[in-house]
Amino acid sequence: MVRVSRHSSNGGRRVRGWLEFGVRATLVGLVAKKPRVVYGSSPHLVAAVAAWVVAVLRGARFVLEVRDLWPKVLLDMGVLSESSLVFRCLTSVEGFLYRRADAVVVMAEGSRNELMRRGVEPSRIHYIPNGSDPEDFVREESREALRSRWGFDRFTFVYAGAHGPANGLDLLLDAALDVADLDLDIVLIGGGVERDRLVKRASDEGIRNVTFLDPVPKSEVSSILVAADAGVHVLADVELFRSAVSPNKVFDYFAAGLPVLTNSPGLVGDLVTTTGAGVSVEPGGLADGLREMVLRPSPSAGRAGQDWIAKHQSRSAMARRLDDLLQSVTGTP
């Protein structure tokens, strides 16, 4: 485990945390048992740089995993400008890592296209998305007992994930206000730099159908999802999110057998609708989606998503695909 300083904002303390992690992870990598391959995941890019340094110094192969297209996502969100020094430096680091990686793993097909545009050879790009296993959501307690434990007594939507700028959770609070007349609750679980502000906003505006829960262990998240009636996936209205995301929470909702509401058109929205696993709306259309799912529920939606994830994108299947890639990179038969 690599420990870093705590932070509660996107400012200097967070950047310091990245740097601390990079230095400490490098030191740990240099004294650990000699690896055959070092796997670096971004964001943030400092972690991936640390992985490359360890790979070079230990004589190992380097595999880069691209979870989000940094710094492009920061540009599309308006956090950085294309002419800024920070953006240009991050772009240079990104390109450096692409050139040095023995293989690049992408989580979404849209990322593959962007990397090819940046000059990465198609043969070095490997698509291995996030996954989830229905077996992880089998509980000994009955659903009724779990609903009682968590206090769910109305049609309950659950959002389980980060509370950051990219997640666009103000859109969900806006929708909650619009559907105050419906017999529903929205439960948000997790933490992030926006959480305190969102809690304050809900309190100040009297949004009574929204509840915030502190982060809980993964095992407890599964009990909450099993107890819920639907899962909500929310993202800010950013063009890149339409083609280059691989949302863990959506796949967990599928595996838990929950109908899904997403406000992310494109890749995620198409998946939800084509599988019959729920409802997809435009970024600002969450209120319409909440109404539709409460007033016209689809009993088959949860089963459709669960069947799809088990057949096409289980975590165990994705792990086997990754193992095959690492074996080929290291030349292990």
N, C-alpha and C positions, 0 to 999 in steps of 0.2 A: 504494500500500500504506500502511495506517495501523498504526503500531507501538504496542504498549502494554506495560506491565510484565508480566513473567511471574508466574504464580500456580500454586499446587498444591493449593488447598483452596477451599471455598465461603465463606470468611470475608471479612474486610475487604479483602484484597488483590484478590480477584476483583471486588468492588464498585468498588474504585478503578480497576481495569482497564476496567470498563464506562464509568465517567465519563471516563477518559482517552480512550477510543475516541470517545465522543460529542463531546468538545471537538475532538479532532484531525480527526475525520471532517467536522465542520462547517467547520473552517478549510480543509480540502482542497476541500470542496464550494463554498466561496465564491470560490476562486481558479481553479477548473477552468473549462473551456469552458462557456458558459451552456447548461444543460440544458432540454429541453422537459418532462421528467418526472423526478421523483426517486422512487426505489423504496426504501422502508424495510422491513426485515424484522425480525420479532420471533420469539422472544426474542433478545436482551434488549430491553426497551422503550426504553432509552437510545439504542440505534441508530436506532430508529424515530423518536424525538423529534428526533435530529440530522437525519434525512432531512426531516422536516417543516420544521424551521428553515431548511434550505438551500432547500427548495421555496418557502417564503414570501419569503425574502430575494432569491432569484433569479427570482421571478415564474414558477415552474414548477408543473406539476400534481404532486400527491402521491398515490402509490399505496402502500398498506400491505399487506404480506404477513404473514399470521398462521400461523407454523409450529407454535407451541404456544400454547395458551390461557393466557397469563400474565395475572394471577397465579393463576388458578383451579387450575392444575396444582400450584402450590406449596401451596395450601390442601388439595387432595386428598391430597397426599403427606405432610401433617402438618408441613411446613416452617414455615408461617405459620398463625396463627389468624385467623378472620374479624374479630375485634375488634381486631387489632393495628393500630398506626399504619402500619406498613410496608405491610400488605395494603390498607388503605384508601387510602393514597397511590398505590400501584400501580394500583388499580382506577380511581381518578380519572384517572390518566395514560392508561390503556387507553381509557376512555370518551372522553377528549379526542381521542385519535388516531382513533378510529372516526368521530367527528363531523367531523373535518377532512379525512379521506381522500376523494379523488375516486372511488376504487375500493378495495375490500378483497379481496385474494386469499386464499382458504383452501385448505389442503392436504388437508382431510378434510371429508366432508359433515357430520359431527357438529359441526364448528366452525361451519358455516353456521347450524345450528339455535341454537347458543348466541349467536351474534351477533344473530340476529333477535330472540331473547329480550331482548337488551340494547338493542333499538330500532334496529338498523341496517337500513335499507331493503333488501329482497331484491334490488332492481335494482342495488345497489352491491356485491353480494357475488358473487364469481366463483370457481368451483371449478377450480383448476389444480394437480393433485397432483404429487408427485415422479414421476419416470420413469427409465427406463434403456434402453439400446440393446444388443441382442445383438451388434451389430457390434463393440462395445467389448471384447468378451471372446473375440474370435478371435485366437489366438496362433500364431506360426510354429512354436514348439516343440511337440512332441507332449505329450500329457497324461502319458505315462510319464516323459518327460524332466523335466517340471515336478514330478511327484511325487518323483522322485529328488532334484531340486534342493532342495525344501523338506523332505525327509526324511519324507514320508508313506508309511508302509508298512503301515498298518492302515486300517480304515474310519474316515475322518477327517471330523469335523464342524468347521466353521469359523464363528466369530463375528467379524465385522469391524465395529467401530464403537466408540463412546464407552464408557468405563468410569466411569460416574457413578451417583449414587444412583437416578436414574430407570430405569436399565437393569437393575436387579435381578439382577446377576450372581452374587450369593450363591446364588440359586436354581439357577444352572447348576453351581456348585461342589457344592452339596448333591446334585444329580443325578449328577454325576461320581462321587461317593463311592458312591452306590447302585448304579452299573453297573460297579464295578471288576472284576467277573467277566467282562465282555464284551471282545471283541477290538476296541477302538475307542480313538480319541484325539480330544480336543477342543482346538482351537487358537484362542486369543483374540488378535486383532490390534487394536492401537489404544492410546489413552492416555486419561487422565482422572483426576479427583481421587480416585477409588477404586482406581486400579490398584495402587499400592504395597501397600495393605492387602490386596487380593485375592491378589497374588503371595505375600505373607507368609502369608496363611491357607493357601493351597495347599501351601506349603512346610512349615508347622507341622503340618498334618494329613496330610501324606504323600499328597497327591492326585496320583498319578503319571500319570494319563491326561489331564492338563491341561497345556498348554504356552502360555506368554505370549510373543508376539512384539511388538517395538517397532513403533510406527507406521511405515508404509512408503508410498511414493508410490502414487497411484491406479493407475498402470500396473502396479505390482508386486502390488497387491491383486488385480487381474484375473488375474494368473498364479496366485496362491494359490487363488482361487475355482475356476479351471479344474482345478487339481490336486486339489481336495477332492472328497469324496463327497456332502456335504450341508451346507446352511447353517443356522445356528441364529439365531433371532430371540428375544430375551429382553427383557421389560419387568417392572418392579415391578408388584405387584398394586394398581393404581390405577384406580378406576372410569372416570376420564376417558379412559384409554388404550383403552378398549373402543370408543370412538366417534370420537375426535378425534386420530388419529395418521396420518401418511403416511410409513412407515418406508423410508428410502432403502435400507437393507441388504436388505430383503425383495425390492425391485424389482431390485437388483443380483444377488441370488441367482437370481431368475427369469431375468434376461437371460443369466446365465452357464450356465443349464441345470442348476442344482442343485436337487434336492428340498429342501423347506424344512420345518423344525420350528419352530413358534412356540408360545409359552405365553401369547399375548395373545388371549383370546376376544373375540368381537365383530367389529369391522370387519376386522382382520387375519386372525383365525382363519377367518372366513367366506370371505374371499378365497382363502386357501390351500386350504381344503377344496372349495369350489365349482369352482375351476379344476382340481382334481385334482393340485395341485402339491406336496402334502406332507401333513404331519400337524399338527393343532392340538390342544393340550392345555390344561388349566386352568393357572393360574399356577404352582402347585406340582407339576405333573405331568410335568415334563421327563424324569424318569427313565423313565417309561412310554413317552414318545415316542422317546427314544433307543433303548430296547429294540426297539420296534416297527420302527423304520427299519433297524436292523442285522439283526434276525432275519427280517423280512419286507419286504425292499426292494422298491420299485416302480420298475422300469426306465423307466416312462412318465412319472413325476412331473416330472422335470427338463424334458423336452420340452414337457409341458403348460404349465408356467410360462413357458417361453421363448416359446412360441407366443402365449400370452395377452398378455405384455408387448409383443411386437412389434405385435400387432394393436390393442391398446387403450390402451397407456400408454407408448409409447416417448418418450424424452427429446426427440427431434426433433419429435414431434407436440405435446408439451406446450409446446415453445418456440414453435411456430407459434401455438398458442392464446394464449400470453402476448403475442406480438408483435401479434396482432389486438387484444387488449385495450389495449395501450399506444397503438396507433394510434388507437383509438376515443377514448381519454381525451384525447389531444392534438389530436383533430380532424383527423388526417392521413388523407387519402383512400387 
